[in-house]
Amino acid sequence: MKLLQILTQTTVNSGVYFIQSEIDVNEIKRVLEKENLKLFHFDGKSISTSQDFFNLAKEIMGFPYLGDNWNALLDCMRDMSWHPANGYILIYDDFQVFARNDPKDFQIALEVMKNATESWRVDRHNKPFMYILLRGDKQFAPEIQVLDEA
């Protein structure tokens, strides 16, 4: 199934997924806004360390109280009340840069993202959900399920 259909029409559980689609983020955003879905985009080329990850999360997701630690990030990702929406999608392009430069902290980041999405794992009918979509070199996250077709 194509990515935009999955994000707007199916009942896929909240979670962290790998995507193969090369669709432009602006096109995705345009479609999602019509459904009152909030899209965040991380350009992973600028993320080499956990501090880079925290800084970008604060900037892109607008977390009002994010401290520079993984527990604070998890708390913020579980509470998106300052961004009211029907659901939340984070596309994390080029995630392999962080994975290659700091494999240990990347694995921690991945666990935090998985834990955050688990807290959003609810019935999709009129309830918020969260997808974190990794796009890049799958060999750095081989355990992550593929969500779409290329």
C-alpha positions as CSV (number, residue, x, y, z in Angstrom):
1,M,0.0,0.0,0.0
2,K,1.2,3.5,-0.7
3,L,2.4,5.6,2.2
4,L,-0.2,8.4,2.0
5,Q,-3.0,5.8,2.0
6,I,-1.5,4.1,5.0
7,L,-1.1,7.3,7.0
8,T,-4.7,8.6,6.3
9,Q,-6.9,5.6,5.7
10,T,-5.7,2.4,7.5
11,T,-5.7,1.1,11.0
12,V,-2.0,0.5,11.3
13,N,-0.9,0.6,15.0
14,S,1.2,3.4,16.3
15,G,4.8,2.5,16.1
16,V,8.2,3.0,14.6
17,Y,8.4,1.9,11.0
18,F,10.8,2.0,8.1
19,I,9.5,3.6,4.9
20,Q,10.8,3.1,1.4
21,S,8.8,5.9,-0.3
22,E,10.7,8.8,-1.6
23,I,7.7,11.1,-1.7
24,D,8.6,14.7,-0.8
25,V,7.9,15.7,2.8
26,N,6.0,18.8,1.6
27,E,3.6,16.6,-0.4
28,I,3.1,14.4,2.7
29,K,2.5,17.5,4.9
30,R,0.0,18.9,2.4
31,V,-2.1,15.7,2.5
32,L,-1.8,15.2,6.2
33,E,-2.9,18.8,7.1
34,K,-6.2,18.1,5.4
35,E,-6.8,15.3,7.9
36,N,-5.6,17.4,10.9
37,L,-2.5,15.2,11.2
38,K,0.7,16.9,12.5
39,L,3.9,16.1,10.6
40,F,7.4,16.7,12.0
41,H,10.4,16.2,9.8
42,F,14.0,15.4,11.0
43,D,16.7,15.8,8.5
44,G,19.1,13.2,9.9
45,K,22.1,14.6,8.1
46,S,22.4,17.1,10.9
47,I,22.1,14.5,13.7
48,S,25.4,12.8,14.8
49,T,25.0,12.8,18.6
50,S,22.3,12.6,21.2
51,Q,22.7,16.4,21.8
52,D,22.0,17.0,18.1
53,F,18.9,14.8,18.4
54,F,17.7,16.7,21.5
55,N,18.3,20.1,19.8
56,L,16.5,19.2,16.7
57,A,13.6,17.7,18.6
58,K,13.2,20.9,20.6
59,E,13.4,23.0,17.4
60,I,11.1,20.9,15.1
61,M,8.6,19.5,17.6
62,G,8.5,22.6,19.8
63,F,8.7,20.8,23.1
64,P,8.2,23.4,25.8
65,Y,10.1,21.6,28.6
66,L,12.5,19.2,27.0
67,G,15.7,18.6,29.0
68,D,18.7,17.1,27.3
69,N,18.0,13.6,28.4
70,W,16.2,10.5,27.1
71,N,13.6,10.4,29.9
72,A,12.6,14.0,29.2
73,L,12.3,13.3,25.5
74,L,10.0,10.3,26.2
75,D,7.8,12.4,28.5
76,C,7.5,15.1,25.8
77,M,6.7,12.6,23.1
78,R,4.0,11.1,25.2
79,D,2.4,14.5,25.8
80,M,1.7,16.4,22.6
81,S,-1.0,18.6,24.1
82,W,0.5,21.8,22.7
83,H,0.1,20.4,19.2
84,P,-3.6,19.4,19.1
85,A,-4.1,17.0,16.2
86,N,-5.8,13.8,15.2
87,G,-2.4,12.1,15.0
88,Y,1.3,12.7,14.8
89,I,3.8,11.6,12.3
90,L,7.6,12.0,12.5
91,I,9.6,11.3,9.4
92,Y,13.3,10.9,10.3
93,D,15.3,11.0,7.1
94,D,18.9,9.7,7.0
95,F,18.7,8.2,10.5
96,Q,21.8,6.1,9.6
97,V,24.0,9.2,10.2
98,F,23.3,9.1,13.9
99,A,23.4,5.2,13.9
100,R,26.8,5.2,12.3
101,N,28.3,8.0,14.4
102,D,27.0,6.8,17.8
103,P,25.4,3.4,17.6
104,K,24.8,3.1,21.4
105,D,22.9,6.4,21.7
106,F,21.0,5.7,18.4
107,Q,19.8,2.4,19.9
108,I,18.6,4.4,23.0
109,A,16.9,6.9,20.8
110,L,15.2,4.0,18.9
111,E,14.0,2.5,22.2
112,V,12.6,5.9,23.4
113,M,10.8,6.3,20.1
114,K,9.3,2.8,20.4
115,N,8.2,3.4,24.0
116,A,6.6,6.8,23.0
117,T,4.6,5.2,20.2
118,E,3.5,2.4,22.4
119,S,1.8,4.9,24.6
120,W,-0.1,6.1,21.6
121,R,-1.1,2.6,20.5
122,V,-4.9,3.0,20.6
123,D,-7.8,2.3,18.3
124,R,-7.4,4.8,15.4
125,H,-11.1,5.7,15.2
126,N,-11.2,9.4,16.2
127,K,-8.3,9.0,18.6
128,P,-4.7,10.3,18.3
129,F,-1.9,8.1,17.2
130,M,1.8,8.4,16.5
131,Y,4.0,7.0,13.8
132,I,7.8,7.5,13.7
133,L,8.9,6.7,10.2
134,L,12.6,6.1,9.5
135,R,13.9,6.6,6.0
136,G,17.4,5.8,5.0
137,D,19.8,2.8,5.1
138,K,17.8,0.0,6.6
139,Q,20.9,-2.0,7.6
140,F,21.2,0.3,10.6
141,A,17.8,-0.6,11.9
142,P,17.1,-4.1,10.5
143,E,14.6,-5.0,13.2
144,I,12.2,-2.2,12.1
145,Q,9.2,-3.3,10.1
146,V,8.7,-1.9,6.6
147,L,5.4,0.1,6.4
148,D,5.1,0.8,2.7
149,E,6.0,-0.3,-0.8
150,A,8.7,1.5,-2.7
